[in-house]
Amino acid sequence: MRQVRLGRDGSELTTKAYAGGIALFLRWCGLTNRTWQAGVEHLGLFMTWLRHVSSPASGAGAVVLAGPGADPVRSARRVNAVLTAVRGMVSHAAATGQAPSHLVPMLYEVADDRDLPEHARGEDARMAWRLRARHRLREDERPVDRARDQEIAALLGACRSARDRLIVLLMARAGLRRGEVCGLRRCDVHLMPDSGVLGCETARAHLHVVRRDNPNGAWAKSRRQRVVPLDFVTVQAFGAYEFERLAVTAAAASDFVLVNLFREPVGAPMPPDAVNALIAAAGHRAGLARPVTPHPLRHAFGSSVADAGGTPDEIQDLMGHRSLGSTQIYLHPDPARLRAAVDRVPSPRLPAGKT
């Protein structure tokens, strides 16, 4: 974990994910009376345990249920993520002399690059070789879990304050994560057509996503600062919220954009968990057919950019993705949804006398 967090400068979420995956592997080794070195030689059995163990938090009496009618406990994507953590641990142990080197060939095999996407291969069209993981489940291609336009509209109608409506719009129309929403400072928001007097050369209304250590536990996932443009609806939501906030005297001293207005401690920055609670409450009041969480709202923004013809680089930059692989989920929109999006675009109407 020190190597992931400090040696490779991994993020807190990456370190947390690796820790959880390694803990599952060590638990399985303990349940099956294997050393972790011996467990590496039987990763196929570990994958079966991950997929079909009767309970994620089961003890020594766990029962493996596999076969027709038994739903997997973990998805293929989750199993692959756990295996990535295990491979990282074993490779580090072998490199530092804490494990025999013969364990590494059990994890990887030499393969060519013909199965990689075109943009990931070299431009000279020559075949290249790489190490490919031996143990991996096939992940089903499925559409991104985005919030539908009707669900977003219903959430906005069910919000009880201008602040809550702004939170929904920042995720659904600006693509911010909940931690990025709660970590916004007032100096990050530039709503004027020209922010040159503030020392910002970016034109039009926008906000800056900056990673900081915040007292409310909110932080931006990406270390790279990015600029997110704001549309007219979101700018208007900022204005409505500002009037609501001005009525709360205790909120004036805080530099955070989103603060507690209706519960103690009034004026304190909102924690990220509060975003989940207010979205869940709004969804319940709206009578949505399924629960909507903050991340599908963010997915709605990425999908909308793709539907409008955004390039992979543009989507990656707006969403703050470090890897282009994270952007791929938005690049194959559903044809029916794409046609519906085109049909919703209104025809431009100019005022009389304007060209």
Buried (B, 14 or more C-beta within 10 A) or exposed (E): EEBBBEEEEBBEEBBBBBBEBBEBBBBBBEBEEBEBBEBBEBBEBBBBBBBBBEEEEBEEEBEBBEEEEEEBBBEBEBBBBBBBBBBBBBBBBBEEEEBEEEBBEBBBEEBEBEEBEEEEBEEEEEEEEEEBBBBEBEEEEEEBBBBBBEBBEBBBEBBEBBBBBBBBBBBBBBBBBBBBBBBBBEEBBBBBEEBEEEEBEBEBBBBBBBBEEBEBEBBBBBEEEBBBBBEEEBBBBBEBBBEBBEEBEBBEEBEBBBBBBEEEEEBBBBBBEBBBEBBBBBBEBBEBEEEBBBBBBBBBBBBBBBBEEBEBEBBBBBBBBEEBEBBBBBBEBBEEBBEEBEEEEEEEEEEEEEE
